[in-house]
Amino acid sequence: MMESLRNFLTGPRLLIVVLICALPFVFLGTSSLGSAFNASFGTINGEEVSELDVQLASNSTVQRFQSLYGADFEFDLLDDDFKSQSIKQELIIQKVLLAGARSMGFINESTKQEIKKDIIQSPLFQVDGVFSEDIYGAQVNSNGFTKESYIDVMTDFAASELFRTSFNSINFITKNELFELASLLEQSSNINFIKINFEELKSEIVNSSEELLDFYNENPSLFFSDEEKSFKYIVLDKSDYEDKVQIPDSYLENSYAQYLLRFEDSAQIRISHIMVEKNNYDSTDQALESIKNIEDLLTSGNDFSSIAAEYSEDIVTKDIGGDLDYFEKDIFPVEFDDAIQSLELNEYSKIIELDDTFHILKVTEKNIQEPLSEDQVKDDLIKELIETESLALMQDDFDESENMILNNNSLEEIASDLSKDISNSQLYTSSNYDFELTESEIKNYLFSPDSLKNVPYAIELSDRVIVLAINEVNEPALQDFDVVEESISDMLSQSKAVEKIVLMTNEINAITDKEEIMSFIGAYNYVAEESFVDVKRYSSLLPREVLNTIFNASGGSRINTEASNGDNYIIDVVGFNYPPESEINEIIEEYNSIGEEIINTKMSQIVNEDVFQSARVNLSNLIF
């Protein structure tokens, strides 16, 4: 029951796009980023807006729609104005939140350190569970970032998300509100209704040859064939470049030596800490005195985790006993490295002073492992090199093809320059398109009004590139009557059925005598009368849209409503039944999570609306 109710309540709604620290947004397949990330389009709340910001907002918007409507949802098929406004709203929200996060001091070294930890722990950047600087660099570089700029972008997003979530970190629904919610949603309705079945009515309609021909002649625009297009193309596939990858001299030996060095420095030691922040005190001496008092407690034998939970000023780790996970040289200050070198398991350090904080560290775990064999590491290195270099070689050819397109070269010239064979597709319409490469970008371009015949166009896909040129176009033409006769009959029957339902509904509503109504119903196989008692709003007895209409009506009213499949309902709403208090009390606990979802959803909407409405937008050279 609760699952049905949950589906009824949640439905498509605005979601907050949360931060995922593993190359988010940029791997969604949009290829228009290029390298001009630094061009400024103006400001929003004082924050510069670059091409990168527009691209991230665009991809975040796509991701949001796909989270609502499924991974197969094609954002590009929406109206251009709607798409532009959606991206603009996302861009404004992101920039206003970033400005707020900056003003609150959320963009700081601590946030950046957390991002670095997430990056190092991401499987995307690891080989056999160990972070690979080379893979990380190759991944972010191939998407237009430097290693440092990617960290900066992710830090900004993390800080913005922290700022956003601070608005709705406290939310609750009172017991009375929860009781009213349960009472409302558990109410039921008693109804009498007459249903006219659309498909059954339609199936009984018989169209004469004369009617079909007249309909065909009166509506010729309905019977034009779809536009057909075919194209010639070349494919740049990453796998085709693998044989071209050359392994530099001494690469494997040097890389293995680096692996051994990284292995020695890898996360072998897990640490916890207790932190005192100097800014929380009137002077550094007061902060030092505080950390010394904590040190005295530890010396007296108090449990480190308990002391961390009570006294540590690191709000991120204090509730987990100060746990910082495994030590990484690239993440933690050099002072931490120096301090833990002499510590054994369960020992804690002397007081460590940094620019803004004091720390006491404890070694909580030592995980000493044997490095992988030289052969295994070299095999992995070869695979990694082939993976990254073949992608880079393909990218070089992609860049070359785009340059040749800009210079008005033909597909034949591009294919010759890249030593690629040209293939030809069959003729497709938008409805029968089934090309072997199924990515939607190809179909979208092929049937776009902006596509041009014999002009090459390059599309970057997940692991390959297709360069195509439309070479044949068959314009829509009126199809012969014999070819479309079945469609004509279906359309005409559909039209007649709609008209007949309107007439029958009006006639039923005009009849007041019960016997006369029953006689009318009995005359048709596709008309039926039924009565339901205690129908819930999330029942499966009736279509959702019909139930929504019923529960928006008042008791004693008559309503006419149409289901999505064309069936028509003439409903007498007898009345509504509310469950007794004892029944609500038995099930009210089931509504706790739903109550929280409702509050969170409302808070998210309020935050987004407030952010959007309060934005100071100063954009130029950017069309929305």
Secondary structure, DSSP 8 states (H G I E B T S, - for coil): -HHHHHHHHHSS---------SSTTTTSS----TT-TT-EEEEETTEEEEHHHHHHHHHHHHHHHHHHH-TT--GGGS-HHHHHHHHHHHHHHHHHHHHHHHHTT-SSHHHHHHHHHHHHH-GGGEETTEE-HHHHHHHHHTTT--HHHHHHHHHHHHHHHHHHHGGGSS----HHHHHHHHHHHT-EEEEEEEEE-HHHHHHT----HHHHHHHHHH-GGGGB---EEEEEEEEEEGGGGGGG----TTHHHHHHHHHHHHHHHSS-EEEEEEEEEGGGSSSHHHHHHHHHHHHHHHHTT--HHHHHHHH---TTTGGGTTEEEE--TTTS-HHHHHHHTT--TT-B---EE-SSEEEEEEEEEE-------HHHHHHHHHHHHHHHHHHHHHHHHHHHHHHHHHTT--HHHHHHHHT---EE---B-TTT---SS--HHHHHHHT-TT--BT--EEEE-SSEEEEEEEEEEE---B--HHHHHHHHHHHHHHHHHHHHHHHHHHHHHH---HHHHHHHHHT-TTEEEEEEEEEETT-SSS-HHHHHHHHTS-TT-EEEEE-TTS-EEEEEEEEEE---HHHHHHHGGGGHHHHHHHHHHHHHHHHHHHHHHT--EEE-S---
